[in-house]
Amino acid sequence: MFAAFPTAILLSFSSAHAETSLQVYGPGGPTPAMKACAAAYEKSNSVKVQITAGPLEKWQAQSETADLFYSGSENMMDSFAEKISSLDTTSIQTHYLRPSAILVRPKNPLKIRGIKDLVDKKMKVIVVNGAGQVGMWEDIVGGLKSAEALNKFRSNIVFAAKNTGEAEKRWKEDPSIDAWLVFNIWGTRNPESAQIIPTEKNLTIYRSMGTALAKNTKQKEAAIQFVDFIKSKECRKLF
């Protein structure tokens, strides 16, 4: 007959071997790279990283359970800080910059080479005027230093989305749309329907991808270690 282990010992043994699970929340844009980074991290650590992504309103009610947040721009992070009381503003860090790009239909039927073509040619264009791209199209086209260019570009806009997910849905549903001004990652996400055309170097806008810890996380050390991994060479390749 075997002696029974005391309950306290069993609980201690179980806790020591329990898998840590980090809850991470953020927008859709950086999510493919974040998920790839999380998967790579899980392979070499006894930590499960659960990424919940989408517009803030999709996950704000759950944000009290977060250990870590990530954003798609400095403006977006500031907005999160205003609306999420558990976000620790002292821990905000920027890790990567995301360049603007033009998505066109496969094989580029209109031979679009850059922003100047989106101004000079008559076409249907999508922009995002919210989330991490507040004011982005104006910043980009404004680089031409021409009020006429801004007017021409605006006349080509057929849809100004509130967020990139909304723009992606429209892009997929309406093949008559010729171009989508967004970040390059969205072309990587949609290779079957989009080809990436870089914006001109002097007109390219960069927006940040950063993280912030949750004030009430009970796994601060694990969250910090994951942030360090996000900054590593392995994740840099993924981003």
TORDREN-791062 format. One record per residue (C-alpha): x, y, z negated; residue in three letters. Coordinates in steps of 0.1 Angstrom, whole numbers, plus 5000, padded with zeros to 4 digits. Example, Ala and Ser with C-alpha at 12.3 -4.5 7.8 and 13.67 -1.06 7.14 Angstrom:
[[5123 4955 4922] ALA]
[[5137 4989 4929] SER]
//
This chain:
[[5000 5000 5000] MET]
[[5013 5034 5009] PHE]
[[5010 5064 4985] ALA]
[[4989 5092 4998] ALA]
[[5007 5125 5005] PHE]
[[4995 5154 4984] PRO]
[[4972 5177 5004] THR]
[[4994 5207 5000] ALA]
[[5024 5188 5015] ILE]
[[5002 5177 5045] LEU]
[[4990 5213 5051] LEU]
[[5026 5226 5049] SER]
[[5038 5199 5073] PHE]
[[5010 5207 5097] SER]
[[5015 5245 5096] SER]
[[5053 5241 5102] ALA]
[[5045 5223 5134] HIS]
[[5016 5243 5146] ALA]
[[5021 5260 5179] GLU]
[[5022 5298 5178] THR]
[[4997 5314 5201] SER]
[[5002 5350 5212] LEU]
[[4972 5370 5225] GLN]
[[4982 5395 5251] VAL]
[[4958 5420 5268] TYR]
[[4962 5443 5298] GLY]
[[4951 5453 5333] PRO]
[[4949 5432 5364] GLY]
[[4978 5448 5384] GLY]
[[5009 5434 5366] PRO]
[[4991 5402 5356] THR]
[[5005 5377 5382] PRO]
[[5041 5386 5370] ALA]
[[5030 5386 5334] MET]
[[5015 5351 5337] LYS]
[[5046 5338 5355] ALA]
[[5067 5353 5328] CYS]
[[5045 5338 5301] ALA]
[[5047 5304 5317] ALA]
[[5085 5306 5319] ALA]
[[5086 5316 5283] TYR]
[[5064 5287 5271] GLU]
[[5088 5262 5287] LYS]
[[5116 5270 5263] SER]
[[5096 5281 5233] ASN]
[[5070 5265 5211] SER]
[[5048 5295 5218] VAL]
[[5016 5296 5238] LYS]
[[5010 5330 5255] VAL]
[[4974 5337 5264] GLN]
[[4971 5365 5289] ILE]
[[4936 5382 5291] THR]
[[4935 5406 5320] ALA]
[[4911 5431 5336] GLY]
[[4897 5466 5331] PRO]
[[4897 5478 5295] LEU]
[[4859 5474 5291] GLU]
[[4863 5437 5298] LYS]
[[4884 5430 5268] TRP]
[[4882 5460 5245] GLN]
[[4858 5442 5221] ALA]
[[4884 5415 5216] GLN]
[[4914 5438 5212] SER]
[[4915 5434 5174] GLU]
[[4927 5398 5180] THR]
[[4957 5411 5201] ALA]
[[4993 5406 5193] ASP]
[[5006 5426 5223] LEU]
[[4993 5449 5250] PHE]
[[5007 5458 5284] TYR]
[[4997 5485 5308] SER]
[[5001 5496 5345] GLY]
[[5012 5532 5339] SER]
[[5021 5557 5312] GLU]
[[4987 5574 5317] ASN]
[[4970 5540 5312] MET]
[[4990 5533 5281] MET]
[[4980 5567 5266] ASP]
[[4944 5559 5274] SER]
[[4947 5525 5256] PHE]
[[4962 5543 5226] ALA]
[[4932 5567 5225] GLU]
[[4907 5539 5227] LYS]
[[4923 5510 5208] ILE]
[[4930 5517 5172] SER]
[[4951 5486 5167] SER]
[[4977 5497 5193] LEU]
[[5010 5507 5177] ASP]
[[5022 5538 5197] THR]
[[5056 5537 5180] THR]
[[5064 5504 5198] SER]
[[5055 5515 5234] ILE]
[[5082 5506 5259] GLN]
[[5084 5508 5297] THR]
[[5101 5478 5313] HIS]
[[5096 5480 5350] TYR]
[[5085 5505 5377] LEU]
[[5059 5496 5404] ARG]
[[5063 5513 5438] PRO]
[[5034 5525 5459] SER]
[[5027 5508 5492] ALA]
[[5002 5506 5520] ILE]
[[4984 5474 5527] LEU]
[[4973 5468 5563] VAL]
[[4956 5439 5580] ARG]
[[4978 5410 5591] PRO]
[[5000 5418 5621] LYS]
[[4993 5455 5615] ASN]
[[4969 5461 5644] PRO]
[[4970 5499 5641] LEU]
[[5009 5499 5639] LYS]
[[5009 5518 5607] ILE]
[[5044 5528 5596] ARG]
[[5038 5551 5566] GLY]
[[5017 5578 5549] ILE]
[[5020 5601 5579] LYS]
[[5000 5576 5600] ASP]
[[4973 5575 5574] LEU]
[[4971 5613 5578] VAL]
[[4974 5617 5615] ASP]
[[4954 5587 5627] LYS]
[[4917 5583 5624] LYS]
[[4911 5552 5602] MET]
[[4893 5538 5572] LYS]
[[4913 5539 5540] VAL]
[[4908 5527 5504] ILE]
[[4923 5544 5474] VAL]
[[4921 5538 5437] VAL]
[[4913 5569 5416] ASN]
[[4913 5554 5381] GLY]
[[4932 5530 5358] ALA]
[[4969 5532 5366] GLY]
[[4965 5552 5398] GLN]
[[4948 5584 5385] VAL]
[[4958 5611 5410] GLY]
[[4982 5588 5428] MET]
[[4971 5594 5464] TRP]
[[4972 5631 5458] GLU]
[[5008 5628 5444] ASP]
[[5019 5608 5474] ILE]
[[5002 5628 5502] VAL]
[[5010 5660 5484] GLY]
[[5047 5652 5490] GLY]
[[5041 5663 5526] LEU]
[[5036 5698 5511] LYS]
[[5006 5704 5534] SER]
[[4970 5713 5524] ALA]
[[4960 5701 5559] GLU]
[[4976 5667 5553] ALA]
[[4955 5664 5521] LEU]
[[4923 5673 5540] ASN]
[[4930 5649 5568] LYS]
[[4938 5620 5544] PHE]
[[4907 5627 5524] ARG]
[[4886 5625 5555] SER]
[[4899 5590 5561] ASN]
[[4890 5577 5526] ILE]
[[4859 5555 5528] VAL]
[[4861 5541 5493] PHE]
[[4877 5555 5461] ALA]
[[4876 5526 5436] ALA]
[[4876 5530 5398] LYS]
[[4902 5502 5394] ASN]
[[4923 5480 5416] THR]
[[4901 5449 5411] GLY]
[[4871 5468 5425] GLU]
[[4893 5479 5455] ALA]
[[4905 5444 5461] GLU]
[[4869 5431 5462] LYS]
[[4860 5458 5488] ARG]
[[4891 5450 5509] TRP]
[[4882 5414 5510] LYS]
[[4845 5419 5518] GLU]
[[4849 5446 5545] ASP]
[[4874 5437 5572] PRO]
[[4867 5470 5590] SER]
[[4888 5488 5564] ILE]
[[4922 5495 5580] ASP]
[[4945 5504 5551] ALA]
[[4947 5504 5513] TRP]
[[4970 5527 5493] LEU]
[[4980 5508 5462] VAL]
[[5010 5490 5446] PHE]
[[5030 5464 5465] ASN]
[[5020 5436 5441] ILE]
[[4985 5436 5455] TRP]
[[4999 5426 5489] GLY]
[[5017 5397 5473] THR]
[[4984 5387 5457] ARG]
[[4966 5387 5490] ASN]
[[4990 5374 5517] PRO]
[[4961 5360 5538] GLU]
[[4944 5394 5542] SER]
[[4972 5420 5538] ALA]
[[5006 5430 5550] GLN]
[[5028 5453 5530] ILE]
[[5040 5485 5546] ILE]
[[5063 5505 5522] PRO]
[[5055 5542 5518] THR]
[[5082 5566 5530] GLU]
[[5111 5568 5505] LYS]
[[5105 5605 5499] ASN]
[[5068 5599 5493] LEU]
[[5069 5568 5472] THR]
[[5054 5571 5438] ILE]
[[5064 5548 5409] TYR]
[[5042 5539 5379] ARG]
[[5054 5520 5349] SER]
[[5047 5486 5335] MET]
[[5051 5486 5297] GLY]
[[5041 5470 5264] THR]
[[5030 5479 5230] ALA]
[[5026 5458 5199] LEU]
[[4994 5455 5179] ALA]
[[4995 5471 5145] LYS]
[[4977 5442 5129] ASN]
[[4995 5413 5145] THR]
[[5004 5385 5122] LYS]
[[5030 5373 5146] GLN]
[[5051 5404 5150] LYS]
[[5084 5385 5153] GLU]
[[5071 5362 5180] ALA]
[[5056 5391 5199] ALA]
[[5089 5410 5198] ILE]
[[5107 5379 5211] GLN]
[[5083 5377 5240] PHE]
[[5088 5414 5248] VAL]
[[5126 5407 5248] ASP]
[[5120 5379 5273] PHE]
[[5099 5402 5295] ILE]
[[5130 5424 5297] LYS]
[[5153 5395 5305] SER]
[[5169 5387 5339] LYS]
[[5145 5357 5343] GLU]
[[5114 5379 5341] CYS]
[[5130 5407 5361] ARG]
[[5131 5384 5391] LYS]
[[5094 5377 5386] LEU]
[[5085 5413 5384] PHE]
//
